[in-house]
Amino acid sequence: MMQMSGGDGDIEPMEQGMIRRLFNFGETTAHEVMMPLIDVAMVEQGVTCSEARKVAIEHSHARIPVYQERVDRIVGVLDTLELLGVAAELGIDLPKGRYSSLAGFLLEKAGEIPPVGSSIEYKKLKFTILRGSAQPIQEVKIS
């Protein structure tokens, strides 16, 4: 049914993938989707802006958990784009969404995995995909 609807253009390719993953979710184990807490990029409450910037740059996530005393005690979320001043410097206000990285934002805007060399426009910015592989987007040029 999904293939028939997809062939007629009723269901977008991205939506087809979401539906397929939903049906396969029952077969997915926690091991496949979870990340050990020790592997999660996070910062301790009270860390300096300089140290937080290093973590933000190293891990390139839009948001990083903030913990207090122990990593299992999350007290907030750091907006790394705001910390790095990227949004302000570019003069834009990135919308809130279900993404946690620039790649996720671009995937949501594109509605698919954009091929290398393609561009996505948002407000007055143009994001050009420079590099990608199994992890859909790895390098972006903002102009």
Sequence and secondary structure as in RCSB ss.txt:
>XXXX:A:sequence
MMQMSGGDGDIEPMEQGMIRRLFNFGETTAHEVMMPLIDVAMVEQGVTCSEARKVAIEHSHARIPVYQERVDRIV
GVLDTLELLGVAAELGIDLPKGRYSSLAGFLLEKAGEIPPVGSSIEYKKLKFTILRGSAQPIQEVKIS
>XXXX:A:secstr
 HHHHHHTTSS HHHHHHHHHHHHGGG  HHHH   GGGS  EETT  HHHHHHHHHHH  SEEEEESSSTT EE
EEEEHHHHHTHHHHHT      S SSHHHHHHHHHSS   TT EEEETTEEEEEEE SSSS  EEEE 
